[in-house]
Amino acid sequence: MSLALFRSIRFNLLLFALILSASALGTFVPQLGEAPQKVDAFAASHPFWARAFEWLGLFDLYHAPWFIALLALMAFDVAACKLYNAPPDADLGLPREMVENEEDRVEALSGKPYRATFAARGSTSLTTGAEDLLDGAARILRGRGYSAAVLPGAAPHVLGSRQRLQRWGSYFAHIGLVVLLAGTLLKALFGFEEMLPVMEGGSKVMKHRPWEVHVDKFDVQYYAGTATPKRFSSDIRVYDKTGTTNALEEGELLAEKRILVNEPVSLPGAHGLGMVRLYQASWGATGMVRSATLAVGDKTLEIPMGAKVRLPGTAIEVSADVMMPDFTVSAENRAETLSLEPVNPAVKVTFYKDGQPTAPLWLVQNFPEAVFVEDEKGILHQGPRPPFRLAAVDPMLFSGLQIAYDPGIPVLYGGFAMFMAGLCALFYMHRRKVWVWVVEGAPPRLVVGGWSSRRDAFHGEFTELVGALRAELG
């Protein structure tokens, strides 16, 4: 199979554009692992496009087979393009043209980017003086930081080089890129992400692991005088339910910790690859309350959820059962919430006279003069200002835990290290090669040729090097 297609610049640009476009699309389309509620909302409002997106795997794009195939193709493409041949200028001996055309060695060497020729002291016979000249040239090169040696053979010469590792910089960088893609493929094939909303005091079992997560306590703190949270945390316990037959059996305790937004709990992943991390990602109100407090005149009445409380001095009872954390009235005149944060809480209360319920009322804490009567169809009607108001709400909150497992993390770290090492070698190292040749004559001549990975930067150094050779051997 020919690799010409994979080494084509057009093909590379097209493949890169496809991966870039797909990755960008994943930032606009809601993902199941990050925001399942947004996926549900999109499906409810756009059923046709939701079916199409689901068929294409766009709701879980980074685990879609076609996206994984693109990443695998990119890894193969990088290997085919960059790693197909040996590093450039891999021959550390004589230049190739000097090996193939022995009769033109001096002319070939003189054709190097940097070159110089000068008369050398010594005998006209190469067998008596050349060895000393070459040894002297090698010693001078070593004194200036070069790795230099006299290479014997039919055409003995001196080769000196500095920072030879630089020629591998591009290869290290591209190998690092392949390793990075391999780490990404590991995550796409074996990793997962999921959101786990757990009510305070409750528990849930993860979808991707037989682990049960308990949220014993959830705490949220606000900036003074505002409804903006500055810190929220969860006290959690994680149990491994593997092998348990009773739903009430807790299993093996894996972790017990208070987690904050930037302080997750980490658990070992499969086969020692990566960690399963539980992050404090979000929070919100569940729609239930521990209690609601009504202010009636100068008295307050606390109503626990699910209980009926008698109004003092009357035969009327009242209950509170549903809360909207961010209350609004929809276009269809129904009670809705704009968010899950209790920034504008409203509670639905029901009064009972002789055990018979009246029409439920929606009381809004921030707007005590507003009251909405809900009919049997759930439609809201503006009611008269009541002689009581909603004084306080103690909502039941949930903790939104994001669970992520990325087995490719160790591989990604290694790939990133190789990639950065390659870039540093490529851009911060300066490879130089110098050849010294002795040509017999009366007197013999020294021919010096040089090559540099940074052509303009080598001029001064090469001039000084030739001057040192001329001063000692000329």
C-alpha distance (Angstrom), angle and dihedral (degrees) to the residues before:
residue distance angle dihedral
M1 . . .
S2 3.79 . .
L3 3.79 117.6 .
A4 3.80 92.6 -158.1
L5 3.82 92.2 103.2
F6 3.81 93.5 52.9
R7 3.80 91.1 47.1
S8 3.79 91.5 52.2
I9 3.82 115.0 114.1
R10 3.81 91.2 -143.5
F11 3.79 91.9 53.6
N12 3.80 91.0 48.2
L13 3.80 92.4 50.3
L14 3.82 91.9 47.1
L15 3.81 92.6 49.3
F16 3.80 92.0 47.3
A17 3.82 90.9 48.6
L18 3.83 91.2 51.4
I19 3.80 93.4 51.3
L20 3.79 91.9 44.5
S21 3.82 92.2 49.3
A22 3.81 92.4 47.2
S23 3.80 91.8 49.2
A24 3.80 90.6 49.2
L25 3.81 89.9 49.8
G26 3.80 89.2 55.1
T27 3.81 89.7 61.0
F28 3.83 92.2 57.0
V29 3.81 101.4 39.7
P30 3.85 112.4 70.3
Q31 3.80 112.6 -111.9
L32 3.79 124.8 -138.8
G33 3.78 93.3 -136.3
E34 3.81 93.6 54.1
A35 3.82 108.5 28.4
P36 3.83 113.2 10.3
Q37 3.80 91.1 164.3
K38 3.81 89.9 59.8
V39 3.81 89.7 51.2
D40 3.81 89.2 53.1
A41 3.80 91.2 48.1
F42 3.82 91.4 49.5
A43 3.81 90.7 49.1
A44 3.80 91.1 50.5
S45 3.81 93.8 50.9
H46 3.83 98.9 35.9
P47 3.82 107.9 29.2
F48 3.82 95.7 164.7
W49 3.80 95.6 49.9
A50 3.80 90.4 41.7
R51 3.82 90.4 59.1
A52 3.80 90.7 47.4
F53 3.80 92.9 47.7
E54 3.80 91.3 47.8
W55 3.81 91.5 51.1
L56 3.81 89.8 50.7
G57 3.79 91.6 46.8
L58 3.80 92.6 -121.4
F59 3.81 93.5 140.0
D60 3.81 88.1 62.0
L61 3.77 96.6 25.2
Y62 3.79 100.5 157.6
H63 3.81 90.8 56.6
A64 3.82 95.3 42.8
P65 3.85 112.9 121.9
W66 3.80 93.2 -127.2
F67 3.83 92.3 52.5
I68 3.81 91.2 48.4
A69 3.81 88.2 49.8
L70 3.81 90.5 53.1
L71 3.81 91.3 52.4
A72 3.80 91.6 48.0
L73 3.80 90.4 49.3
M74 3.79 90.6 50.2
A75 3.82 90.8 52.2
F76 3.81 91.1 50.1
D77 3.79 90.9 44.6
V78 3.82 93.0 53.8
A79 3.80 90.3 49.2
A80 3.79 92.3 47.6
C81 3.80 93.7 47.1
K82 3.76 102.9 41.2
L83 3.78 107.9 19.4
Y84 3.81 96.7 44.6
N85 3.81 93.9 91.6
A86 3.80 134.2 36.2
P87 3.81 117.4 -94.0
P88 3.82 114.2 -74.5
D89 3.79 116.7 -88.7
A90 3.79 89.9 15.0
D91 3.83 93.9 157.7
L92 3.78 105.8 96.6
G93 3.82 93.0 -176.2
L94 3.76 128.1 64.8
P95 3.78 118.9 -24.7
R96 3.77 111.0 -88.5
E97 3.80 94.3 -114.3
M98 3.81 89.8 55.5
V99 3.79 91.8 54.6
E100 3.78 94.2 47.4
N101 3.81 96.1 43.8
E102 3.78 107.4 38.4
E103 3.78 93.5 169.5
D104 3.82 90.5 59.7
R105 3.81 99.2 43.1
V106 3.79 96.1 119.5
E107 3.79 92.7 46.4
A108 3.81 90.4 47.8
L109 3.78 92.0 50.2
S110 3.76 90.1 47.5
G111 3.76 88.0 56.7
K112 3.80 92.7 65.7
P113 3.84 117.8 113.9
Y114 3.82 89.4 -105.4
R115 3.78 120.4 35.7
A116 3.77 142.1 155.8
T117 3.83 137.3 173.7
F118 3.79 128.5 -162.9
A119 3.79 139.4 159.7
A120 3.79 116.1 -91.8
R121 3.73 128.8 -153.4
G122 3.76 119.0 -115.7
S123 3.75 142.7 70.1
T124 3.77 124.3 -33.9
S125 3.79 87.7 -123.7
L126 3.77 114.7 86.4
T127 3.77 91.4 -153.4
T128 3.81 92.1 64.9
G129 3.82 105.2 35.1
A130 3.78 110.0 19.5
E131 3.78 95.2 76.2
D132 3.80 92.5 55.0
L133 3.82 91.6 47.0
L134 3.80 92.7 50.1
D135 3.81 92.3 46.6
G136 3.80 89.4 50.2
A137 3.79 92.2 49.0
A138 3.81 91.3 49.9
R139 3.80 90.8 49.9
I140 3.82 92.0 51.1
L141 3.80 91.4 49.7
R142 3.81 92.0 50.2
G143 3.79 89.8 50.5
R144 3.81 88.0 59.0
G145 3.79 95.5 52.0
Y146 3.79 99.4 -91.0
S147 3.75 126.9 135.6
A148 3.81 97.9 -128.1
A149 3.78 135.8 173.9
V150 3.78 139.4 164.8
L151 3.78 107.1 -113.4
P152 3.80 110.6 -152.0
G153 3.76 128.3 -152.9
A154 3.76 137.2 90.7
A155 3.78 88.3 -34.1
P156 3.83 109.2 31.9
H157 3.79 113.7 -162.0
V158 3.79 142.5 150.2
L159 3.78 121.0 -102.0
G160 3.77 118.9 -167.5
S161 3.80 125.4 -179.9
R162 3.78 138.9 174.0
Q163 3.81 130.5 -159.2
R164 3.79 93.7 2.4
L165 3.82 89.2 170.9
Q166 3.79 89.2 74.7
R167 3.80 91.2 78.0
W168 3.83 88.3 63.6
G169 3.81 94.1 52.2
S170 3.78 95.0 93.7
Y171 3.80 90.6 46.7
F172 3.79 94.3 49.1
A173 3.81 88.9 49.6
H174 3.80 93.2 50.1
I175 3.81 93.4 43.7
G176 3.80 86.9 50.8
L177 3.80 88.9 51.9
V178 3.81 90.4 52.3
V179 3.82 90.0 49.6
L180 3.82 89.9 49.4
L181 3.79 89.8 52.6
A182 3.81 89.4 48.1
G183 3.81 89.8 53.5
T184 3.79 90.1 49.8
L185 3.80 90.1 50.1
L186 3.81 90.4 51.9
K187 3.78 89.7 55.4
A188 3.80 92.5 46.2
L189 3.81 93.0 48.8
F190 3.79 102.6 37.9
G191 3.82 107.4 11.4
F192 3.79 128.6 87.7
E193 3.79 144.3 -171.8
E194 3.78 128.4 -156.5
M195 3.78 139.6 166.1
L196 3.77 116.7 -129.8
P197 3.81 115.7 -169.7
V198 3.81 108.2 -164.5
M199 3.79 123.2 -176.1
E200 3.77 116.0 -127.8
G201 3.80 107.5 -91.5
G202 3.80 91.2 17.8
S203 3.78 138.0 93.2
K204 3.80 141.4 -144.2
V205 3.80 136.5 -166.9
M206 3.79 117.2 -123.6
K207 3.79 119.7 -115.5
H208 3.82 96.5 -135.2
R209 3.79 99.7 39.1
P210 3.83 133.5 34.4
W211 3.80 88.1 -117.4
E212 3.78 123.8 128.5
V213 3.80 117.3 -148.7
H214 3.82 119.0 -154.6
V215 3.80 121.1 -164.6
D216 3.79 104.4 -157.3
K217 3.79 95.7 175.0
F218 3.77 136.9 5.8
D219 3.78 121.0 -162.8
V220 3.80 129.7 -171.8
Q221 3.80 126.5 -177.2
Y222 3.80 125.4 -165.4
Y223 3.76 134.6 -151.4
A224 3.80 109.4 -99.2
G225 3.78 113.2 -82.9
T226 3.82 94.3 2.8
A227 3.79 140.4 88.6
T228 3.82 90.8 -130.2
P229 3.81 112.7 115.5
K230 3.79 115.7 -132.1
R231 3.80 98.5 -179.2
F232 3.78 137.1 10.8
S233 3.77 130.3 175.0
S234 3.79 142.8 172.2
D235 3.77 132.0 -142.7
I236 3.80 102.7 -142.3
R237 3.78 140.2 178.5
V238 3.81 123.0 -161.8
Y239 3.82 121.5 -156.4
D240 3.79 129.2 -172.4
K241 3.82 107.0 -131.1
T242 3.80 94.4 -171.2
G243 3.78 109.6 136.0
T244 3.80 95.7 8.5
T245 3.79 116.4 131.8
N246 3.78 99.0 -176.9
A247 3.79 118.1 72.0
L248 3.80 89.0 -146.0
E249 3.80 92.4 55.1
E250 3.80 109.7 101.8
G251 3.80 99.5 -154.6
E252 3.80 126.2 -158.4
L253 3.80 116.5 -13.5
L254 3.82 107.8 -124.4
A255 3.81 101.2 173.6
E256 3.78 142.3 -5.5
K257 3.79 116.5 -170.4
R258 3.79 147.2 130.4
I259 3.79 108.0 -112.2
L260 3.78 128.8 -161.5
V261 3.79 132.5 -173.0
N262 3.81 95.3 -82.0
E263 3.79 98.1 25.0
P264 3.82 109.7 72.2
V265 3.77 128.7 174.3
S266 3.81 115.1 -113.4
L267 3.79 127.5 -150.5
P268 3.84 127.5 -176.5
G269 3.78 115.4 -91.9
A270 3.79 129.2 -139.8
H271 3.83 117.4 -59.1
G272 3.79 90.6 -1.1
L273 3.81 92.7 -68.7
G274 3.78 115.0 136.3
M275 3.78 127.5 -37.7
V276 3.79 134.2 -84.1
R277 3.80 104.1 -126.4
L278 3.79 127.7 -163.6
Y279 3.79 111.8 -155.5
Q280 3.78 130.5 -167.7
A281 3.80 95.3 -123.9
S282 3.81 108.3 157.5
W283 3.74 146.0 -18.1
G284 3.77 140.0 -160.3
A285 3.77 148.5 155.8
T286 3.78 119.6 -69.1
G287 3.78 97.3 -146.5
M288 3.79 91.4 -106.3
V289 3.77 129.2 97.0
R290 3.75 134.5 -148.7
S291 3.77 87.3 -146.9
A292 3.79 143.2 -22.4
T293 3.80 123.0 -145.0
L294 3.80 121.6 -145.0
A295 3.79 122.2 -162.1
V296 3.81 110.5 -144.8
G297 3.78 109.2 -178.2
D298 3.79 106.7 -52.4
K299 3.81 93.6 -22.0
T300 3.79 131.7 82.3
L301 3.77 128.1 -144.5
E302 3.81 120.9 -159.0
I303 3.81 114.2 -150.9
P304 3.81 116.8 -164.7
M305 3.77 115.2 -148.5
G306 3.79 113.5 -91.0
A307 3.79 93.0 15.6
K308 3.79 132.4 107.0
V309 3.79 115.4 -136.9
R310 3.78 124.0 -165.6
L311 3.79 118.5 -126.9
P312 3.81 107.9 -120.0
G313 3.78 112.9 -96.8
T314 3.82 94.4 7.7
A315 3.78 140.5 85.4
I316 3.81 90.6 -126.7
E317 3.78 121.7 110.8
V318 3.78 127.7 -161.9
S319 3.82 134.1 -160.1
A320 3.80 134.8 -172.8
D321 3.79 118.6 -152.6
V322 3.83 114.0 152.6
M323 3.79 133.2 42.8
M324 3.80 132.5 -167.1
P325 3.84 107.4 -155.7
D326 3.82 95.4 -157.4
F327 3.78 103.1 22.3
T328 3.77 124.7 -154.6
V329 3.81 137.2 151.4
S330 3.80 113.6 -116.6
A331 3.79 126.3 -136.9
E332 3.81 87.1 -97.9
N333 3.84 90.3 54.8
R334 3.79 94.0 -108.6
A335 3.79 129.5 134.4
E336 3.80 112.6 -99.0
T337 3.78 138.9 161.2
L338 3.78 124.9 -128.9
S339 3.80 93.9 -155.6
L340 3.79 142.4 -5.6
E341 3.80 94.8 -108.7
P342 3.82 115.0 98.2
V343 3.80 95.7 -121.4
N344 3.83 95.9 129.6
P345 3.80 105.6 17.4
A346 3.78 122.5 -169.4
V347 3.79 128.4 -178.6
K348 3.79 129.8 -155.5
V349 3.81 109.5 -133.7
T350 3.78 128.7 -174.0
F351 3.80 126.7 -158.1
Y352 3.80 123.2 -149.2
K353 3.76 126.0 -155.2
D354 3.78 115.9 -174.0
G355 3.81 86.6 -12.4
Q356 3.82 93.2 -57.6
P357 3.83 116.8 119.9
T358 3.77 122.6 -130.0
A359 3.78 124.3 -145.3
P360 3.82 108.6 -65.1
L361 3.81 118.3 -105.0
W362 3.80 128.0 -147.6
L363 3.80 111.6 -142.4
V364 3.82 118.6 -166.7
Q365 3.79 116.1 -150.9
N366 3.80 96.5 -151.8
F367 3.82 93.4 46.1
P368 3.82 107.5 43.0
E369 3.80 92.8 173.3
A370 3.83 91.9 60.4
V371 3.78 122.5 85.5
F372 3.80 128.6 167.7
V373 3.79 124.6 -159.0
E374 3.81 114.9 -146.7
D375 3.80 116.8 -148.9
E376 3.79 126.5 -152.6
K377 3.83 91.0 -86.0
G378 3.78 93.3 54.0
I379 3.82 94.2 -106.8
L380 3.81 116.1 143.5
H381 3.80 123.5 -133.0
Q382 3.78 126.3 -171.1
G383 3.77 110.2 -108.0
P384 3.83 133.1 -164.1
R385 3.78 119.0 -86.2
P386 3.82 106.6 -82.0
P387 3.82 126.2 -133.1
F388 3.79 89.4 -119.6
R389 3.77 136.7 49.3
L390 3.78 140.9 -156.0
A391 3.80 103.2 -99.3
A392 3.81 102.0 175.9
V393 3.79 143.1 -4.5
D394 3.78 127.7 -154.5
P395 3.81 101.7 -162.0
M396 3.76 127.0 -161.1
L397 3.81 105.9 -121.5
F398 3.77 133.2 -158.1
S399 3.78 129.5 -146.9
G400 3.80 116.3 -131.6
L401 3.81 107.1 -144.4
Q402 3.79 120.3 -169.8
I403 3.80 112.5 -153.6
A404 3.79 118.6 -162.4
Y405 3.78 133.1 176.5
D406 3.79 118.8 -172.2
P407 3.83 112.5 174.0
G408 3.79 89.5 -179.8
I409 3.81 95.6 67.7
P410 3.86 95.9 97.8
V411 3.80 89.2 46.7
L412 3.80 91.3 48.5
Y413 3.79 91.0 52.3
G414 3.80 90.6 52.0
G415 3.79 92.5 46.4
F416 3.78 92.1 48.6
A417 3.81 91.1 50.5
M418 3.81 91.0 51.1
F419 3.78 92.0 45.6
M420 3.81 92.9 51.6
A421 3.81 91.9 43.9
G422 3.79 89.6 52.9
L423 3.80 92.7 48.9
C424 3.80 91.6 48.5
A425 3.80 91.3 49.8
L426 3.79 91.5 45.9
F427 3.79 98.5 47.7
Y428 3.79 105.2 25.3
M429 3.80 101.2 40.0
H430 3.82 124.5 75.4
R431 3.79 115.8 -154.5
R432 3.83 118.4 -154.7
K433 3.81 132.0 -180.0
V434 3.80 126.3 -167.9
W435 3.83 127.9 -173.2
V436 3.79 123.6 -164.7
W437 3.80 119.5 -163.9
V438 3.81 130.4 -176.7
V439 3.82 116.7 -143.3
E440 3.80 117.2 -165.8
G441 3.74 119.2 -123.1
A442 3.75 141.7 110.0
P443 2.95 95.6 -48.6
P444 3.84 105.1 8.8
R445 3.79 118.5 -118.9
L446 3.79 132.6 -134.7
V447 3.81 114.6 -140.2
V448 3.81 114.1 -162.6
G449 3.80 123.3 -168.9
G450 3.78 128.3 -178.6
W451 3.79 140.5 -169.0
S452 3.80 130.0 -170.3
S453 3.77 136.0 -173.9
R454 3.81 86.3 -138.7
R455 3.73 105.0 45.1
D456 3.79 101.7 -167.5
A457 3.80 94.0 41.3
F458 3.82 93.7 61.0
H459 3.81 99.4 56.5
G460 3.80 98.0 89.6
E461 3.80 94.8 41.5
F462 3.80 92.8 48.8
T463 3.82 91.5 49.3
E464 3.81 90.8 52.0
L465 3.78 91.2 46.4
V466 3.81 92.7 52.0
G467 3.80 88.8 47.7
A468 3.81 90.9 54.5
L469 3.81 91.6 48.4
R470 3.81 91.6 47.9
A471 3.82 92.6 47.3
E472 3.80 94.0 53.9
L473 3.80 104.1 28.2
G474 3.80 104.4 23.7
